[in-house]
């Protein structure tokens, strides 16, 4: 990519465009760095593209001052770690490392500024917690007090709540309750699964209940594999057992990913919506107070 004319970015409007472009590219990298920190390499393709674009912009003469959470050295370390996590084949590893080396050559000498986030801006919560670039874009310049009513999907409500500091266990409790209310209407040849899901929805997290749910989860996965292999009919409650277990596992995690919680909320909402019981209204109503308390405690 060649360089731009000396006055290409010499205006207030151009500065605004430049800031927005860098902000979005940085968020892809922030998201990636947090995921790698949690031992996950997913999303490396988007991060690789963002890194390449940043490098091209800087080589083209556009000024960029990296924030502390996306310093070139940290980006390089995260890509190396991601390659180890996904056991990348030698060809892919060499190609990505070449991209990383080119990026560091271009940007490694740039001064890294301390991260200064606007505490009033909801998007700052997302950046600090390593939430997704999609939620960051959705929030734009919305302030934290308006963000809860602004977001429209179950996925983004859950991710925003988790980024603000609402425990995933509190989110999972709402989900389990909604699932428990939905499953009695579902026909099944596994009535024990229905009773188990209702028990979990009632707040029972005792070791015996967890062990029983783990056994049901294994059986549900086996049913699903049999369906894929031979077309066998899957019990309608298998998906609900899988969902309920995954929420429990996510709530137990030492550092649960806000984005992972959002993705699971999307899956849950899709299944509940098929039963005319969308998850979004329950989340918005029942987690609003938790969200406000988390903001006050921050």
Secondary structure per residue as TSV (DSSP state, phi and psi in degrees):
chain	resnum	aa	ss	phi	psi
A	1	X	-	360.0	130.2
A	2	X	-	-78.4	178.3
A	3	X	-	-88.2	156.3
A	4	X	-	-90.2	166.8
A	5	X	-	-62.7	159.2
A	6	X	T	-65.0	-21.7
A	7	X	T	-108.2	12.8
A	8	X	T	-57.4	-41.3
A	9	X	T	-110.3	23.3
A	10	X	-	-93.4	62.9
A	11	X	S	-163.7	160.2
A	12	X	H	-63.4	-41.0
A	13	X	H	-63.3	-42.0
A	14	X	H	-65.4	-38.6
A	15	X	H	-61.4	-38.8
A	16	X	H	-64.4	-44.5
A	17	X	H	-61.6	-46.2
A	18	X	H	-59.3	-45.2
A	19	X	H	-61.5	-40.3
A	20	X	H	-68.3	-40.3
A	21	X	H	-62.2	-48.5
A	22	X	H	-63.0	-38.8
A	23	X	H	-60.7	-44.3
A	24	X	H	-68.6	-40.8
A	25	X	H	-65.1	-41.2
A	26	X	H	-61.2	-39.2
A	27	X	H	-65.3	-36.1
A	28	X	H	-59.7	-38.6
A	29	X	H	-76.0	-38.3
A	30	X	H	-58.6	-47.0
A	31	X	H	-58.4	-44.9
A	32	X	H	-64.3	-45.8
A	33	X	H	-61.0	-39.6
A	34	X	H	-67.4	-40.4
A	35	X	H	-64.9	-42.2
A	36	X	H	-63.2	-38.5
A	37	X	H	-61.3	-24.0
A	38	X	T	-95.3	9.6
A	39	X	T	82.6	25.2
A	40	X	-	-123.9	138.4
A	41	X	-	-106.4	-0.2
A	42	X	T	-60.1	147.1
A	43	X	T	89.1	7.4
A	44	X	H	-66.9	-27.3
A	45	X	H	-64.3	-46.5
A	46	X	H	-64.7	-40.0
A	47	X	H	-66.2	-38.5
A	48	X	H	-63.1	-42.2
A	49	X	H	-64.6	-41.2
A	50	X	H	-63.9	-42.0
A	51	X	H	-61.6	-44.7
A	52	X	H	-63.4	-41.0
A	53	X	H	-66.9	-41.0
A	54	X	H	-59.5	-47.2
A	55	X	H	-60.4	-42.0
A	56	X	H	-65.0	-39.6
A	57	X	H	-63.6	-44.0
A	58	X	H	-65.6	-42.7
A	59	X	H	-63.1	-29.6
A	60	X	T	-80.0	-0.1
A	61	X	T	100.7	6.3
A	62	X	-	-84.8	133.0
A	63	X	-	-76.7	130.9
A	64	X	-	-137.0	130.4
A	65	X	-	-115.2	106.8
A	66	X	-	-63.1	140.6
A	67	X	B	-78.3	162.9
A	68	X	G	-61.7	-28.6
A	69	X	G	-82.7	-3.9
A	70	X	G	-135.4	39.7
A	71	X	-	-64.1	147.2
A	72	X	H	-54.4	-38.4
A	73	X	H	-65.5	-41.5
A	74	X	H	-65.4	-38.2
A	75	X	H	-63.6	-44.2
A	76	X	H	-61.8	-44.1
A	77	X	H	-62.2	-40.3
A	78	X	H	-67.5	-38.3
A	79	X	H	-66.7	-39.2
A	80	X	H	-62.5	-42.7
A	81	X	H	-65.2	-41.2
A	82	X	H	-62.4	-39.8
A	83	X	H	-62.6	-36.7
A	84	X	H	-68.0	-42.1
A	85	X	H	-62.4	-39.4
A	86	X	T	-96.1	7.0
A	87	X	T	46.4	54.1
A	88	X	-	-61.3	144.0
A	89	X	-	-68.7	157.6
A	90	X	H	-56.6	-35.9
A	91	X	H	-67.7	-47.9
A	92	X	H	-64.8	-41.7
A	93	X	H	-59.8	-45.4
A	94	X	H	-64.4	-39.6
A	95	X	H	-65.8	-44.1
A	96	X	H	-69.0	-41.9
A	97	X	H	-63.4	-33.8
A	98	X	H	-64.9	-40.3
A	99	X	H	-63.0	-42.4
A	100	X	H	-63.4	-44.8
A	101	X	H	-62.4	-40.2
A	102	X	H	-64.3	-39.8
A	103	X	H	-65.0	-44.0
A	104	X	H	-67.2	-36.9
A	105	X	H	-60.7	-37.7
A	106	X	H	-78.3	-39.2
A	107	X	H	-114.1	-9.3
A	108	X	T	-59.9	-26.3
A	109	X	T	-90.7	0.8
A	110	X	S	-74.0	143.2
A	111	X	-	-68.5	137.6
A	112	X	-	-100.9	124.0
A	113	X	B	-89.5	153.6
A	114	X	-	-67.7	146.0
A	115	X	-	-75.0	118.0
A	116	X	-	-119.5	100.0
A	117	X	-	-101.6	141.3
A	118	X	-	-74.7	113.4
A	119	X	T	-66.8	-17.6
A	120	X	T	-82.4	-23.1
A	121	X	B	-85.1	125.1
A	122	X	H	-62.0	-33.8
A	123	X	H	-60.0	-26.3
A	124	X	H	-63.8	-35.7
A	125	X	H	-59.9	-41.1
A	126	X	H	-67.8	-43.1
A	127	X	H	-65.2	-44.5
A	128	X	H	-62.8	-36.7
A	129	X	H	-90.2	-5.0
A	130	X	T	76.5	33.6
A	131	X	-	-72.7	-179.2
A	132	X	-	-78.2	153.0
A	133	X	H	-64.5	-29.6
A	134	X	H	-64.4	-44.5
A	135	X	H	-67.2	-39.3
A	136	X	H	-57.9	-45.2
A	137	X	H	-65.1	-40.2
A	138	X	H	-61.8	-39.0
A	139	X	H	-75.2	-32.6
A	140	X	T	53.2	-123.0
A	141	X	T	-102.2	12.7
A	142	X	-	-58.4	139.2
A	143	X	B	-85.4	165.7
A	144	X	H	-62.9	-29.4
A	145	X	H	-75.0	-23.9
A	146	X	H	-99.6	-12.5
A	147	X	H	-64.5	-36.9
A	148	X	H	-61.7	-38.5
A	149	X	H	-83.5	-16.3
A	150	X	H	-77.0	-45.6
A	151	X	-	-69.3	147.2
A	152	X	-	-113.5	-17.1
A	153	X	S	-110.7	156.9
A	154	X	H	-60.5	-39.2
A	155	X	H	-60.3	-47.1
A	156	X	H	-74.3	-32.3
A	157	X	H	-61.3	-47.6
A	158	X	H	-65.7	-43.3
A	159	X	H	-64.9	-41.5
A	160	X	H	-62.8	-44.3
A	161	X	H	-59.7	-46.1
A	162	X	H	-64.9	-39.1
A	163	X	H	-64.8	-33.1
A	164	X	H	-76.4	-13.8
A	165	X	T	110.4	5.2
A	166	X	-	-67.0	126.0
A	167	X	-	-59.5	138.2
A	168	X	H	-62.4	-26.7
A	169	X	H	-61.0	-37.6
A	170	X	H	-68.1	-38.0
A	171	X	H	-66.6	-43.8
A	172	X	H	-62.3	-34.6
A	173	X	H	-63.0	-39.8
A	174	X	H	-64.6	-44.5
A	175	X	H	-63.1	-47.4
A	176	X	H	-60.1	-37.5
A	177	X	H	-64.9	-42.8
A	178	X	H	-66.1	-38.6
A	179	X	H	-64.4	-43.5
A	180	X	H	-60.8	-34.3
A	181	X	H	-73.7	-25.0
A	182	X	H	-88.0	-35.1
A	183	X	H	-69.5	-26.0
A	184	X	T	-58.7	-24.4
A	185	X	T	-86.7	-1.4
A	186	X	S	-95.4	126.2
A	187	X	-	-67.0	140.1
A	188	X	-	-155.6	151.6
A	189	X	S	-97.8	7.8
A	190	X	-	-123.2	70.4
A	191	X	H	-59.5	-26.0
A	192	X	H	-65.2	-34.1
A	193	X	H	-65.3	-41.1
A	194	X	H	-62.1	-46.0
A	195	X	H	-61.5	-38.2
A	196	X	H	-65.3	-43.8
A	197	X	H	-66.1	-36.5
A	198	X	H	-67.0	-38.6
A	199	X	H	-63.6	-45.2
A	200	X	H	-63.5	-40.8
A	201	X	H	-62.9	-26.7
A	202	X	T	-79.7	-0.7
A	203	X	T	99.6	7.9
A	204	X	-	-77.6	112.7
A	205	X	-	-119.8	23.8
A	206	X	-	-63.1	153.7
A	207	X	H	-53.2	-38.7
A	208	X	H	-65.8	-40.6
A	209	X	H	-64.5	-42.4
A	210	X	H	-62.1	-42.6
A	211	X	H	-64.4	-40.5
A	212	X	H	-65.6	-40.2
A	213	X	H	-65.2	-38.8
A	214	X	H	-62.7	-39.7
A	215	X	H	-65.5	-42.9
A	216	X	H	-64.1	-37.8
A	217	X	H	-61.5	-45.0
A	218	X	H	-60.7	-43.6
A	219	X	H	-65.4	-38.3
A	220	X	H	-65.6	-40.4
A	221	X	H	-65.9	-38.3
A	222	X	H	-63.7	-40.2
A	223	X	H	-60.4	-43.0
A	224	X	H	-64.1	-42.9
A	225	X	H	-62.8	-38.9
A	226	X	H	-64.8	-35.6
A	227	X	H	-63.9	-43.9
A	228	X	H	-65.2	-38.4
A	229	X	H	-75.9	-46.1
A	230	X	H	-124.1	-1.3
A	231	X	-	78.9	14.3
A	232	X	-	-60.5	151.9
A	233	X	-	-77.9	128.9
A	234	X	-	-90.5	137.8
A	235	X	-	-62.3	136.6
A	236	X	T	-58.2	-21.9
A	237	X	T	-87.0	-5.5
A	238	X	H	-59.3	-45.8
A	239	X	H	-60.0	-37.0
A	240	X	H	-72.0	-35.0
A	241	X	H	-64.5	-42.8
A	242	X	H	-62.8	-47.0
A	243	X	H	-61.4	-47.5
A	244	X	H	-60.8	-40.1
A	245	X	H	-67.9	-42.1
A	246	X	H	-64.5	-35.2
A	247	X	H	-65.4	-39.6
A	248	X	H	-65.0	-43.4
A	249	X	H	-63.6	-43.0
A	250	X	H	-64.8	-39.7
A	251	X	H	-66.3	-28.7
A	252	X	H	-82.0	-12.6
A	253	X	-	-65.3	144.9
A	254	X	T	-66.7	-35.7
A	255	X	T	-139.6	73.8
A	256	X	-	-66.2	140.9
A	257	X	-	-77.2	125.6
A	258	X	H	-57.6	-37.9
A	259	X	H	-68.3	-39.8
A	260	X	H	-61.8	-39.8
A	261	X	H	-63.0	-40.5
A	262	X	H	-64.2	-41.3
A	263	X	H	-63.4	-40.9
A	264	X	H	-68.7	-34.8
A	265	X	H	-63.3	-39.2
A	266	X	H	-61.9	-44.5
A	267	X	H	-63.3	-43.2
A	268	X	H	-65.5	-43.8
A	269	X	H	-62.3	-39.9
A	270	X	H	-61.8	-43.0
A	271	X	H	-68.9	-41.0
A	272	X	H	-69.2	-35.2
A	273	X	H	-63.7	-32.8
A	274	X	T	-63.1	-21.3
A	275	X	T	-100.2	12.8
A	276	X	T	61.6	34.5
A	277	X	-	-133.3	65.1
A	278	X	-	-56.7	145.7
A	279	X	S	-79.4	-28.6
A	280	X	H	-55.3	-47.7
A	281	X	H	-59.7	-40.2
A	282	X	H	-66.2	-41.9
A	283	X	H	-62.3	-47.1
A	284	X	H	-61.0	-41.1
A	285	X	H	-75.7	-47.4
A	286	X	H	-84.6	-17.6
A	287	X	S	-105.4	-1.3
A	288	X	H	-58.9	-45.0
A	289	X	H	-66.4	-38.7
A	290	X	H	-62.7	-40.2
A	291	X	H	-62.7	-46.3
A	292	X	H	-62.5	-41.9
A	293	X	H	-63.8	-38.6
A	294	X	H	-64.4	-39.3
A	295	X	H	-63.4	-41.5
A	296	X	H	-67.3	-31.9
A	297	X	H	-81.2	-15.7
A	298	X	-	-70.0	360.0
